[in-house]
Amino acid sequence: MFYLEQMDSMADIPRLHGRARPQMTALIFEGRTTTFAEFDRRTNQVAQGLIAEGLSPQSRIAFLGKNSDWYFELLFGAIKARVVLVGINWRLAVPEISYILNDAQCEMLFIGPEYLPLVPALRAGSPTLRTLVVMDESRTALATFPAWRDGQPPLDPLYSVPDDDDVLQLYTSGTTGQPKGVQLTHQNYLGVFSAASQVGLLDAQPGDVSLVCMPVFHVAGTNIGMLALAQGATGVVTREVDPGQILTLIPQYRINRVFVVPAVLLFMLQHPKCAETDFSSVQRLSYGASPIAEELLRRAQAILGCPFVQLYGLTETTGLGTYLPAEAHDASRGKLRSCGLPFPGIDIRVVDESGTVLAAHAVGEIVIRSQVVMKGYWHKPEATAQAIRETWFHTGDAGYFDEEGFLYIHDRLKDMIVSGGENVYPAEVENAVFGHPAVADVAVIGVPDDKWGEAVKAIVVLKPGTEVTSEELIDYARARIAGFKIPRTIDFVGALPRNPSGKILRRELREPFWAGRTRLVN
């Protein structure tokens, strides 16, 4: 049973299910099971631990680690203590991680054992960081999560939680090279639950099982785990996205609901285990974060034999915007290139530069107004005011509606590249490449890639009299930015096309690679 009407805040999720189904399984992780009663008690202990550390309401703690059941104990414990969890992409380079820790003013860091070698550098670069806890059971010089948690009393602090309290702070890539902290609140998440329940997407029954495999530093990864727990379903959590493991877990735990990005779905279908996997338990597969190839979708439908639902949203809209329902996935409907219909309670328009609403099939910017729209960008009032104008969030995506109200993504007004579901802003990559002494100018674009959707390509102008290879520039960038942002290929040119004001004409650079395609996203 889904208890939305009884929820005053996200903190009520473990309380309600801890009472209603104490002995049912809430989480499974690498063979370790947690009942709802245990989950409620442990989140109380985490909350008490955070309070004992001297953390005041709305102070920030960080999580840098792979997925686990303990992440959700930490998240809901922080919620009960009115502390905000900052999720950090573990694929980032040390300077990028340090920037987030400092920008969010994190006082504690919960770190996976894989990242302990980074601790000296992170401590040195993060003056607000007071305490580190290792998400592991092994003995270390630092406190381990189970020992730290279990040393606290299991008493629920029962704080009164304002609707606009932040729950999560997740970082987007920055158009200017600096990422922005998106503040997501209790009100945002209650809006997500309300919208999803109205279209039948929160229909899990006790005993149903959801797969939680996408990285929790992304809004989708955390949302899937939250939604499973909110419905009293069991979440099977994987440490990483491993297509072979996913194919093993689906029949092993009779998983009913799966969410993946298209690239992961492709890897699942290509895996040798796929042909022998029993998918009969899967009642619905949801996908999103990047467009899907129609051929991949048709193959997946034939193999899994279950309803498919596409989801479109942004971190700034708590991951929600539109949904393409299962019935619209019938190829005869002609909607497979659409990202679907607006959720109930989510107003979406397509507007021109003056804000005028456009007619069907006219391409403009997609803007969204809803309870799910973020509070703002942490400590960036100007960026917030630019993004949210007169209550409408400007997505930076270009699209259009058809006559039936289905939304289509045509292009991005921003220069963002989406590679394997990860957002990459050219400015970040350009900053990394531009520091090389041989580089006079650089532009970064996304080009079609059959595996990842888009791949990062750099167009480089060298300084007169200098020489450098593509491999040398790629290695140079690797030390400065995350691996998924590094250019896959580099082209060398004599000059970059610019307009009279000096702005790089990225569209001209992209055109040769996207020629012959009906949409400018892959």
C-alpha positions as CSV (number, residue, x, y, z in Angstrom):
1,M,0.0,0.0,0.0
2,F,1.2,3.5,-0.8
3,Y,0.7,5.9,2.0
4,L,0.9,9.3,0.2
5,E,-2.0,10.8,2.1
6,Q,-0.3,10.0,5.4
7,M,3.0,11.5,4.5
8,D,3.9,14.9,5.8
9,S,7.5,14.5,4.7
10,M,9.9,12.0,3.3
11,A,10.8,11.1,6.9
12,D,7.5,9.2,7.2
13,I,8.4,6.5,4.6
14,P,10.4,4.3,7.0
15,R,8.0,5.0,9.9
16,L,4.9,4.0,8.0
17,H,6.2,0.8,6.5
18,G,8.2,-0.1,9.6
19,R,4.8,-0.3,11.4
20,A,2.7,-1.7,8.6
21,R,5.0,-4.5,7.4
22,P,7.9,-4.8,9.9
23,Q,9.1,-8.2,8.8
24,M,8.9,-7.7,5.0
25,T,12.1,-7.1,3.1
26,A,12.9,-3.5,2.3
27,L,16.4,-3.9,0.8
28,I,18.6,-6.6,-0.6
29,F,22.2,-5.9,-1.3
30,E,24.7,-8.6,-2.2
31,G,22.8,-11.2,-0.2
32,R,22.3,-8.9,2.8
33,T,18.6,-8.3,3.6
34,T,17.0,-5.5,5.6
35,T,13.4,-5.6,6.9
36,F,11.3,-2.5,7.1
37,A,11.5,-2.6,10.9
38,E,15.3,-2.8,10.7
39,F,15.3,0.0,8.1
40,D,13.2,2.3,10.3
41,R,15.4,1.5,13.4
42,R,18.7,2.0,11.6
43,T,17.6,5.3,10.0
44,N,16.8,6.5,13.6
45,Q,20.3,5.5,14.6
46,V,21.8,7.4,11.7
47,A,19.7,10.4,12.5
48,Q,20.9,10.3,16.1
49,G,24.5,9.9,15.0
50,L,24.3,13.0,12.8
51,I,22.8,15.0,15.6
52,A,25.5,13.8,18.0
53,E,28.1,15.0,15.5
54,G,26.7,18.5,16.0
55,L,25.1,18.9,12.7
56,S,22.4,21.5,12.6
57,P,19.2,21.4,10.5
58,Q,20.0,21.8,6.8
59,S,23.7,21.4,7.2
60,R,25.4,19.3,4.5
61,I,27.0,15.9,4.5
62,A,28.5,14.2,1.4
63,F,28.3,10.6,0.0
64,L,31.1,9.4,-2.3
65,G,30.7,5.8,-3.0
66,K,29.1,3.0,-5.0
67,N,25.4,2.0,-4.5
68,S,24.5,0.0,-1.4
69,D,21.7,-0.6,1.0
70,W,23.6,1.6,3.5
71,Y,23.2,4.6,1.2
72,F,19.5,4.5,1.7
73,E,19.9,4.2,5.5
74,L,22.1,7.2,5.4
75,L,19.7,9.2,3.2
76,F,16.6,8.6,5.3
77,G,18.6,9.0,8.5
78,A,19.7,12.4,7.3
79,I,16.1,13.2,6.3
80,K,15.0,12.4,9.9
81,A,17.7,14.6,11.3
82,R,16.9,17.4,8.8
83,V,20.4,17.1,7.3
84,V,20.9,17.4,3.6
85,L,22.8,14.6,1.7
86,V,25.0,15.7,-1.2
87,G,25.6,13.0,-3.7
88,I,28.9,13.1,-5.5
89,N,29.7,11.3,-8.8
90,W,32.5,8.9,-8.0
91,R,33.7,9.2,-11.6
92,L,34.8,12.8,-11.0
93,A,38.5,13.8,-10.7
94,V,39.8,14.9,-7.3
95,P,39.6,18.7,-8.2
96,E,36.0,18.3,-9.2
97,I,35.1,16.4,-6.0
98,S,36.9,19.0,-3.8
99,Y,34.9,21.8,-5.6
100,I,31.6,20.1,-4.6
101,L,32.7,19.5,-1.0
102,N,33.7,23.1,-0.7
103,D,30.7,24.6,-2.5
104,A,28.3,22.6,-0.4
105,Q,30.3,23.3,2.8
106,C,30.1,19.6,3.7
107,E,30.9,18.8,7.3
108,M,31.0,15.0,7.0
109,L,31.9,12.7,4.2
110,F,30.7,9.1,4.0
111,I,33.1,7.4,1.6
112,G,33.3,4.1,-0.1
113,P,36.4,2.0,0.6
114,E,37.5,2.2,-3.1
115,Y,38.1,6.0,-2.6
116,L,40.2,5.9,0.6
117,P,43.3,6.8,-1.4
118,L,41.7,10.2,-2.1
119,V,41.2,11.1,1.5
120,P,44.5,13.0,2.1
121,A,43.9,15.2,-1.0
122,L,40.2,15.7,-0.1
123,R,41.0,16.6,3.5
124,A,43.6,19.1,2.4
125,G,41.3,20.8,-0.1
126,S,38.1,20.8,2.1
127,P,38.4,23.0,5.2
128,T,34.8,22.5,6.4
129,L,35.2,18.7,6.4
130,R,35.4,17.5,10.0
131,T,34.5,13.8,10.0
132,L,34.9,10.9,7.6
133,V,33.0,7.6,7.8
134,V,33.9,4.6,5.6
135,M,31.0,2.7,4.0
136,D,32.6,-0.6,4.9
137,E,32.9,-3.2,7.7
138,S,36.6,-3.6,7.4
139,R,38.9,-2.2,10.1
140,T,40.4,1.1,9.2
141,A,41.8,4.1,11.1
142,L,38.5,5.8,10.2
143,A,35.1,5.0,11.7
144,T,33.1,2.4,9.7
145,F,29.5,3.0,8.9
146,P,28.0,0.0,10.7
147,A,30.0,0.6,13.9
148,W,29.2,4.4,13.8
149,R,25.5,3.7,13.2
150,D,25.1,0.9,15.8
151,G,26.7,3.0,18.5
152,Q,23.7,5.3,18.4
153,P,20.3,5.0,20.2
154,P,17.4,3.8,18.0
155,L,15.2,6.8,18.9
156,D,13.4,8.7,16.2
157,P,14.1,12.4,16.7
158,L,10.6,13.2,15.4
159,Y,11.6,16.6,14.1
160,S,9.0,18.7,12.5
161,V,10.0,19.0,8.9
162,P,9.1,22.1,6.8
163,D,8.0,21.4,3.3
164,D,10.8,23.5,1.8
165,D,13.6,21.7,3.8
166,D,16.2,20.4,1.3
167,V,16.4,16.6,1.1
168,L,19.1,16.2,-1.5
169,Q,21.7,18.4,-3.2
170,L,22.8,16.9,-6.5
171,Y,25.3,18.6,-8.8
172,T,24.8,19.4,-12.5
173,S,27.6,19.9,-14.9
174,G,28.3,23.6,-15.3
175,T,27.8,25.5,-18.5
176,T,30.6,27.8,-17.3
177,G,32.8,25.0,-16.1
178,Q,31.5,25.1,-12.5
179,P,28.8,22.6,-11.5
180,K,25.7,23.9,-9.6
181,G,24.1,22.3,-6.6
182,V,20.4,21.5,-7.3
183,Q,18.3,21.8,-4.1
184,L,15.5,19.2,-4.0
185,T,13.0,19.5,-1.2
186,H,10.3,17.4,0.6
187,Q,7.7,19.3,-1.4
188,N,9.5,18.4,-4.6
189,Y,9.4,14.7,-3.8
190,L,5.8,14.7,-2.5
191,G,5.0,16.2,-5.9
192,V,6.8,13.4,-7.7
193,F,4.9,10.8,-5.7
194,S,1.6,12.5,-6.4
195,A,2.2,12.9,-10.2
196,A,3.5,9.3,-10.7
197,S,0.7,7.8,-8.7
198,Q,-2.0,9.5,-10.8
199,V,-0.8,7.7,-14.0
200,G,-0.4,4.3,-12.4
201,L,3.3,4.3,-12.0
202,L,3.2,3.7,-8.2
203,D,1.2,0.5,-8.4
204,A,3.6,-1.8,-6.6
205,Q,2.2,-4.2,-4.1
206,P,3.9,-5.4,-0.9
207,G,6.2,-8.2,-2.1
208,D,6.9,-6.7,-5.4
209,V,10.6,-6.2,-6.3
210,S,12.3,-3.2,-8.0
211,L,15.8,-3.2,-9.4
212,V,18.0,-0.3,-8.1
213,C,21.0,-0.3,-10.4
214,M,21.5,3.2,-11.7
215,P,24.1,5.3,-9.8
216,V,22.6,7.0,-6.7
217,F,24.6,10.2,-7.4
218,H,22.1,10.7,-10.2
219,V,18.5,11.7,-9.4
220,A,17.2,8.7,-11.3
221,G,19.2,6.2,-9.2
222,T,18.1,7.7,-5.9
223,N,14.5,8.1,-7.1
224,I,14.1,4.5,-8.0
225,G,15.2,3.4,-4.5
226,M,13.0,6.0,-2.9
227,L,10.0,5.0,-4.9
228,A,10.4,1.3,-4.1
229,L,10.7,2.1,-0.3
230,A,7.8,4.5,-0.5
231,Q,5.5,1.8,-1.9
232,G,6.6,-0.9,0.6
233,A,8.3,-2.8,-2.2
234,T,11.7,-4.5,-2.0
235,G,14.6,-2.8,-3.6
236,V,17.4,-5.0,-5.0
237,V,20.4,-2.8,-5.0
238,T,23.5,-3.4,-7.2
239,R,26.9,-1.8,-6.4
240,E,27.4,-0.8,-10.0
241,V,25.6,-1.1,-13.4
242,D,26.7,-4.6,-14.4
243,P,24.5,-6.0,-17.3
244,G,25.5,-9.6,-16.5
245,Q,24.6,-9.2,-12.8
246,I,21.3,-7.5,-13.8
247,L,20.4,-10.5,-16.0
248,T,21.2,-12.8,-13.0
249,L,19.2,-10.9,-10.4
250,I,16.0,-10.5,-12.5
251,P,15.1,-14.2,-12.4
252,Q,16.8,-14.8,-9.0
253,Y,14.6,-12.3,-7.1
254,R,11.7,-12.3,-9.6
255,I,12.2,-8.6,-10.2
256,N,9.0,-6.8,-11.3
257,R,10.1,-3.3,-12.2
258,V,13.3,-2.2,-13.9
259,F,14.6,1.3,-14.7
260,V,17.7,1.7,-16.9
261,V,19.1,4.2,-19.4
262,P,19.1,3.1,-23.0
263,A,22.9,2.4,-23.1
264,V,22.4,-0.1,-20.3
265,L,19.5,-1.7,-22.0
266,L,21.7,-2.1,-25.1
267,F,24.4,-3.8,-23.1
268,M,21.9,-6.2,-21.5
269,L,20.6,-7.3,-24.9
270,Q,24.2,-7.7,-26.2
271,H,25.2,-9.8,-23.2
272,P,25.6,-13.6,-23.7
273,K,23.3,-14.3,-20.7
274,C,20.4,-12.5,-22.3
275,A,19.3,-15.4,-24.5
276,E,18.9,-17.6,-21.5
277,T,17.4,-15.1,-19.0
278,D,13.9,-15.6,-17.7
279,F,12.2,-12.1,-18.0
280,S,8.7,-13.4,-17.1
281,S,8.7,-11.6,-13.7
282,V,9.2,-8.1,-15.2
283,Q,5.9,-6.3,-15.3
284,R,7.3,-2.9,-16.5
285,L,10.6,-1.5,-17.8
286,S,11.1,2.2,-17.6
287,Y,13.9,4.0,-19.4
288,G,15.1,7.6,-19.7
289,A,18.0,10.1,-19.2
290,S,18.7,10.0,-23.0
291,P,16.8,9.3,-26.2
292,I,16.5,5.6,-27.3
293,A,17.1,4.2,-30.8
294,E,13.9,2.8,-32.3
295,E,15.6,-0.4,-33.3
296,L,16.9,-1.0,-29.8
297,L,13.4,-0.3,-28.4
298,R,11.8,-2.8,-30.8
299,R,14.4,-5.5,-30.0
300,A,14.0,-4.9,-26.2
301,Q,10.2,-5.1,-26.5
302,A,10.4,-8.4,-28.3
303,I,12.9,-10.0,-25.9
304,L,11.4,-8.8,-22.5
305,G,7.8,-9.0,-23.6
306,C,6.6,-6.5,-20.9
307,P,5.2,-2.9,-21.1
308,F,7.7,-0.1,-21.6
309,V,7.5,3.5,-20.3
310,Q,9.8,6.3,-21.2
311,L,10.5,9.1,-18.6
312,Y,11.8,12.6,-19.4
313,G,12.9,15.0,-16.7
314,L,15.9,16.8,-15.3
315,T,17.7,17.0,-12.0
316,E,16.1,20.4,-11.6
317,T,12.6,18.9,-11.9
318,T,13.4,16.0,-9.5
319,G,13.6,13.7,-12.5
320,L,10.0,14.2,-13.7
321,G,8.5,15.9,-16.6
322,T,6.8,13.7,-19.2
323,Y,6.0,10.0,-19.6
324,L,5.4,8.0,-22.7
325,P,2.9,5.4,-21.6
326,A,3.0,1.7,-22.6
327,E,0.2,1.9,-25.1
328,A,2.1,4.7,-27.0
329,H,5.0,2.3,-27.5
330,D,2.9,0.5,-30.2
331,A,4.8,1.4,-33.4
332,S,1.5,1.9,-35.2
333,R,0.8,5.0,-33.0
334,G,3.8,6.8,-34.5
335,K,5.0,8.1,-31.0
336,L,8.2,6.2,-30.5
337,R,10.3,9.4,-31.1
338,S,8.2,11.3,-28.5
339,C,9.1,11.6,-24.8
340,G,5.5,11.5,-24.0
341,L,2.8,13.5,-22.2
342,P,3.2,15.8,-19.2
343,F,2.5,14.2,-15.9
344,P,-0.6,15.5,-14.0
345,G,0.3,18.6,-12.1
346,I,3.2,19.4,-14.3
347,D,2.6,22.2,-16.8
348,I,4.9,22.2,-19.8
349,R,5.0,24.7,-22.6
350,V,7.1,25.2,-25.7
351,V,7.9,28.9,-26.1
352,D,9.9,31.2,-28.3
353,E,12.5,33.7,-27.1
354,S,9.9,36.2,-26.1
355,G,8.0,33.6,-24.0
356,T,5.1,33.2,-26.5
357,V,3.6,29.8,-26.5
358,L,4.1,28.1,-29.9
359,A,1.7,26.1,-32.0
360,A,2.0,22.4,-32.6
361,H,5.2,21.3,-34.4
362,A,6.8,24.7,-33.9
363,V,10.2,24.2,-32.3
364,G,11.0,26.3,-29.2
365,E,12.4,26.0,-25.7
366,I,10.7,23.6,-23.3
367,V,9.7,25.2,-20.0
368,I,8.2,23.6,-16.9
369,R,6.1,24.8,-14.0
370,S,5.3,22.4,-11.2
371,Q,5.8,21.5,-7.5
372,V,8.6,19.2,-8.7
373,V,10.8,22.2,-9.9
374,M,13.8,22.6,-7.6
375,K,14.0,25.2,-4.9
376,G,17.0,26.7,-6.7
377,Y,20.8,26.4,-7.3
378,W,22.7,26.4,-4.0
379,H,24.2,29.8,-3.3
380,K,23.7,30.9,-6.9
381,P,20.8,33.4,-6.9
382,E,21.7,34.7,-10.3
383,A,21.8,31.3,-11.9
384,T,18.5,30.4,-10.2
385,A,16.9,33.6,-11.5
386,Q,18.1,32.9,-15.0
387,A,16.7,29.3,-14.8
388,I,13.4,30.0,-13.1
389,R,11.6,33.0,-14.7
390,E,8.1,34.0,-13.6
391,T,7.7,30.5,-12.0
392,W,8.7,28.7,-15.2
393,F,11.9,26.6,-15.3
394,H,13.7,26.9,-18.6
395,T,15.1,23.5,-19.5
396,G,17.5,24.6,-22.3
397,D,16.0,21.7,-24.4
398,A,14.4,22.5,-27.7
399,G,11.3,20.6,-28.7
400,Y,7.7,20.7,-29.9
401,F,4.3,19.3,-29.2
402,D,2.2,17.4,-31.7
403,E,-1.6,17.9,-32.1
404,E,-2.2,15.2,-29.5
405,G,-0.1,16.8,-26.8
406,F,2.9,14.5,-27.1
407,L,6.3,16.3,-26.6
408,Y,9.3,15.7,-28.8
409,I,12.9,16.6,-28.0
410,H,14.4,18.2,-31.1
411,D,17.7,19.6,-30.0
412,R,19.4,21.3,-27.0
413,L,19.5,25.0,-26.7
414,K,22.3,24.4,-24.3
415,D,25.5,22.8,-25.6
416,M,25.2,19.9,-23.3
417,I,26.3,16.4,-24.5
418,V,24.6,13.3,-23.2
419,S,26.9,10.3,-23.3
420,G,25.6,7.1,-21.8
421,G,23.1,9.0,-19.7
422,E,25.8,11.3,-18.3
423,N,25.6,15.0,-18.9
424,V,28.8,16.6,-20.2
425,Y,29.1,20.4,-20.8
426,P,31.6,21.5,-23.4
427,A,32.9,24.3,-21.2
428,E,34.2,21.8,-18.6
429,V,36.1,19.8,-21.3
430,E,37.3,22.9,-23.1
431,N,38.8,24.2,-19.9
432,A,40.6,21.0,-19.3
433,V,42.1,20.8,-22.8
434,F,42.8,24.5,-23.2
435,G,45.3,24.5,-20.4
436,H,47.7,22.5,-22.5
437,P,50.6,24.8,-23.7
438,A,50.2,23.8,-27.3
439,V,46.5,24.6,-27.5
440,A,45.5,28.0,-29.0
441,D,41.7,27.4,-29.2
442,V,39.3,24.5,-28.6
443,A,35.6,23.7,-29.1
444,V,33.9,20.5,-27.8
445,I,30.8,19.0,-29.4
446,G,28.8,15.8,-29.2
447,V,28.8,13.5,-32.2
448,P,26.6,10.4,-32.8
449,D,27.8,7.2,-31.2
450,D,25.9,3.9,-31.6
451,K,27.0,2.6,-28.2
452,W,26.7,5.7,-25.9
453,G,24.3,7.9,-27.9
454,E,26.8,10.7,-28.2
455,A,30.5,10.8,-27.9
456,V,32.7,13.8,-26.9
457,K,34.8,15.2,-29.7
458,A,37.3,18.1,-29.4
459,I,38.1,20.4,-32.3
460,V,41.5,21.9,-31.5
461,V,43.6,24.8,-33.0
462,L,47.3,24.5,-32.1
463,K,49.6,27.4,-31.4
464,P,52.0,28.2,-34.3
465,G,55.1,26.1,-34.2
466,T,53.8,23.5,-31.7
467,E,52.9,19.9,-32.1
468,V,50.9,17.5,-29.9
469,T,49.1,14.3,-30.6
470,S,45.5,13.4,-29.9
471,E,46.7,10.8,-27.4
472,E,48.8,13.4,-25.5
473,L,45.8,15.8,-25.2
474,I,43.5,13.1,-24.1
475,D,46.0,12.1,-21.4
476,Y,46.3,15.7,-20.4
477,A,42.6,16.0,-19.9
478,R,42.3,12.7,-18.0
479,A,44.2,14.2,-15.1
480,R,41.8,17.1,-14.8
481,I,38.3,15.8,-15.5
482,A,36.2,12.7,-15.1
483,G,36.8,9.8,-17.6
484,F,33.3,10.1,-19.2
485,K,34.0,13.8,-20.1
486,I,37.3,13.1,-21.8
487,P,37.2,13.5,-25.6
488,R,37.0,10.2,-27.5
489,T,38.4,11.8,-30.6
490,I,40.2,15.1,-31.5
491,D,40.3,16.9,-34.8
492,F,42.9,19.5,-35.5
493,V,41.8,22.6,-37.6
494,G,43.3,25.9,-38.6
495,A,40.6,28.0,-37.0
496,L,37.2,27.7,-35.3
497,P,34.0,29.3,-36.8
498,R,32.8,32.2,-34.8
499,N,30.1,34.8,-35.1
500,P,30.9,38.6,-35.2
501,S,30.8,38.7,-31.3
502,G,33.3,35.9,-31.1
503,K,31.0,33.1,-30.0
504,I,31.9,29.7,-31.4
505,L,29.4,28.4,-33.9
506,R,29.0,24.9,-32.5
507,R,26.1,24.2,-34.8
508,E,28.4,24.5,-37.8
509,L,30.9,22.1,-36.2
510,R,28.1,19.6,-35.4
511,E,26.4,19.7,-38.8
512,P,28.7,17.4,-40.7
513,F,28.4,14.7,-38.1
514,W,24.7,14.9,-37.8
515,A,23.8,15.2,-41.5
516,G,20.9,13.0,-42.6
517,R,19.4,12.6,-39.1
518,T,15.9,13.7,-38.4
519,R,16.8,15.0,-34.9
520,L,19.9,16.5,-33.5
521,V,20.1,14.3,-30.4
522,N,21.0,10.6,-30.7
